[in-house]
């Protein structure tokens, strides 16, 4: 059976103030390719601001139509989120399937979501996007029979039908919100337990495809080879949407939790950021953020800004951050290298990981102290506990007990106050 391959014409308005326009168009192409859409043409217009009713100027609409017909395209993708009236007008003018950047990103997220929570979050964002655009999307959906943009089948004409659809969507939104609230409560409980245990949390953040999952896998394999459960990694946009949480136990028995979050992209739909809020909040409760950056991309500074702005939008503020400049091998930058809170590495080549682990330990274990404890022989349980949970540097057997030199968390130290002989 032949699979219908979608061929798309990309359309973008270059507003005077947008210095990253070329990059966002390049990114739009990558986003389309991420769901196997072949890009066959591109139409760009320089305007002071987007046209309120048709996004591009009237003359450009004709140019898009010509390119669409000449290239045998069956889809037009716009580089910004279109208003309900812009979608409606462009549908009528072009008589073809029209989607915007937001629909495209939502569709990628829908395909990549693996866990129940991620699927619910994406569906909620899709429904919230669809609701005000029902009328405009009606024609598009009849042309495509479902598919990109929420997968709503054409239900037939008539205002009554529209009202029914609207009510149905509103009910589904309410249900998803309730279900996600429950998941959020469970997540909150788990967070509190982690906080209570005193185990530091390190969260990996960054632009999509910066190498976050690769870094997580390499760190896990290096620091805790026996328990390194790998996370999915792939050279594509939004390879992972689901938060991965792993407990890492270092050779010296120090432990911390490593979490990975969804990647960011420019013009990430507001609905999506809101829907994924509880997932992104993993970063808000972290003790340390690893901001992974693809330093080989010339727009890496812009990518960092997008990541920081999105984190700011979900309330991630004042969390100590290490900038991890990855893919330094492709950028021709000397690596591994460390300067203040920045480290240059190549996760793929496993170069710079020791330096990064050193920085992580310095940041999250600075409240550790070394002290000497004299534990009576009849308290073997304490010796066993310390050997398992703390970094025992030296053990000697004295007349009246076991003398241990131990590096431990300052909170733990208070628990063993009675056995401490010096620190």
Secondary structure, DSSP 8 states (H G I E B T S, - for coil): ------EEEEEEEEETT-TTHHHHHHHHHHHHHHTT-EEEEEEEEEESS-BTTTBS-HHHHHHHHHHHHHTT--EEEESS---HHHHHHHHHHH-S-EEEHHHHHHHHHHHH--SHHHHHHHHHHHHHHHHTTHHHHHHHHHHHTS-TTT------S-HHHHHHHHHHHHHHHHHHHHHHHHHHHHHHHHHHHHHHHT-EEEEEEEBTTSSHHHHHHHHHHHH-GGG-------SSTT---S-EEEEEE-TTS-EEEEEE---B-TT--HHHHHHTHHHHHHHHT-SEEEEEEETTSTTHHHHHHHHHHHHHHTT--S--EEEEEE-HHHHT---SEEETTEEE-BTTTTBSHHHHHHHHHHHHTTTEEEEEEEE-TT-HHHHHHHHHHSEEEEEEEETTEEEEEEEEEHHHHHHTGGGEEE-
